[in-house]
Amino acid sequence: MVSVTLAGLSKAYESTEVLKGLDLHVEDGELLALLGPSGCGKSTILRLVAGLEAPTEGRILFDGEDVTEVPTRDRHVAMVQQDGTLYSHLTAQENIRFPLAVRKVPKPEGDREIEAGATHLGIRALLGKMPAELSAGHRHSVATARALIQESRVLLMDEPLASLDAKIRERTRLEIVRLHRELGSTMMYVTNDEREAMALGNRLAVFDEVGNLRQVGPPQEIYNRPRSLFVAEFLGYMNHATVRLERDDEGWWLPIGNDRLLLDSAIAARPGLDRYQGKELVVGIRPEHIVVATPGTRFALCLHGTVGRVEDAGSFANAWVTVGTLGLKARLPADRLPVRGNLIELTVDPLHFHFFDADTAEAI
């Protein structure tokens, strides 16, 4: 396999700039998930790596070797696209065999490779079927088998699960993880689904709507320590409000709705936070870190609100609670479903607060 480095990569279509000075490194054998809104340039990155398009500026390196001008056929890159396109006049087996035929691999040897790949993906029984006879999930599996059999140095996957229903999508996602673990392939996987990215990626590269790379790192690191409000909101739900940080003899306070929350001393001592005394900042908290207060919880640690919509999700419930003029989403235990219209007392672990600059939306 191979490492992939994008150095100062830019791409423009006439007057529209899609990428600007992108620096990104993919480790040998890593599965890097490229996550961001539709239209932010993720698919363009894959096409540049594959050699299907040329960058306006910058370089593409495989294991440190500049391949920017190397033709697609010589890069040994395979790509699975969103539609899982197959040749309609060929059976599944013939579709998978196509790259082998191009390489003039003898048929007996090729059949052994096809059999092994089909076994990996659980599609041996489908090899004799035509594409029109296959489900969307099976067509994607055939397209993946065809890509894997190319002996590629890099496997590129462009939203391959987007058109699948939920159950097939989950099953195929597990299969991709297993294949990556067994084959050790270097993969770049494009998606705009944060759950999919977190389930698949060894690391995530998060892009904003105009193609700026906002953060790169392991899924849990980005989820728990987002560097900006954009990243915090893109990876899961983030309650947030603009507040003015206050301080008195008792400590630091956050006014939220009609309540004032007393901050833990360790949180108040967070580097840079003292600069915001008396100033506005954005405070964020994820729904799973808001819980129903137990009897005896100190008033200064509680939020008091009214239950609005309640969404029973089976193992938990999402409750929307109005605190003053602020609406909060809380993830609560399913065995303690709140009742719409009732008053509720909630508490927040201050260690899970996120703080962002009110002007730049960057993390403090």
Phi, psi and omega in degrees: 000189191206150171272154181235129178236128173254120186241110178059037188283126177230150177213128178229143173248104186055246183265359182262118179265118183268317178232145180221109174060042183285127172245122184205139180234134177245122182290154174302123179083005181273150168254105179260122177267125177265114188241136178172170181296159176301138177087009183268001175103007183298313181293327177298321178301315179297319181293327177290317179296322180286344183085012178284339175222158179255140178289153173288320176214163174097178185228154174240126183236135172252118184051039178083354180267128181290117180245014185305322182260003182283132180298154182307315185297338183260001180272342181057052179243137176247149184222132174248121184261170187302321185276355180054045187300132175235160173285116189293337183268003180245148175291171177302317181296320180291326175297316180293325183288341189308311179297329178291323178294322178297322179278358180060041175285130179306143186302314180302316179295319179297320179297324178294320178294319180297317180299317180295315180295319180294325178294317177305317186265359178069035183237022181303322183289350185257358189300331182271358184273154175274154181308323181295340181270355185261149173287167179300320180296320179290325177297320177295323179295320178294317179297323178293317178299320179296320180292318183293328185283354181282358183054047184282153175279331180223135176252122181252131182232116185254093181044055185290344184255003190300326185265006183269153175284169193302315185291316179294323180298316180294318181295318180292325178298317178297324180292321178296318178299317181295315180298318180297319179296318184283322186268338181066027183290149169277119185234143169238121190238118182264132175203158170247014179256111185295327179293320177296316180298317182290327180287330187260318194282136165294322173222160176244145169242113187259125180249148175270183189293342179253014173089010176280134176283116187263330180193144176229135178168177176300150184307311184292327178296316181290321180295317185274336180227063179294141182272356179205161178295327178301310181296318181302319182280332182285326177263087180085182183268138178228112169292137177209153180208148175273123184227169177248119183289125183244157178216139173218194183297335183276336180147201181264141185231145173244112175284120178229118185062232178264007183251164173233121181263132178275126182278144172300144183299327179293324178289317180299333181272005180302133183306129177092341184290328182297339179291346184259010178301125181077003181246163178280142171214171178255127177252137180232150177210135180279152184303324183288350180258011173250123184232161176290130182291139176275155179305135179093356178296134183303136184304323183289355178250010186242151170250137184243122184211186181242133182288131174255239181290141176236130183242110180280116181254018177091278182278348177205175178229140172264125179238132176261121187240133177267118178245103188064239177260004184260136175259128180240144173256128179238140175259113188242159179299141183292336181278359178229054183297124176287160182254131179306132178093345180281153172284148181216145178246123184242156174226156185231134173284113184301337180296342182261007176290143172245139180238137181227146175296133184292334181270317185262343184064017176272151182295144176266000000 
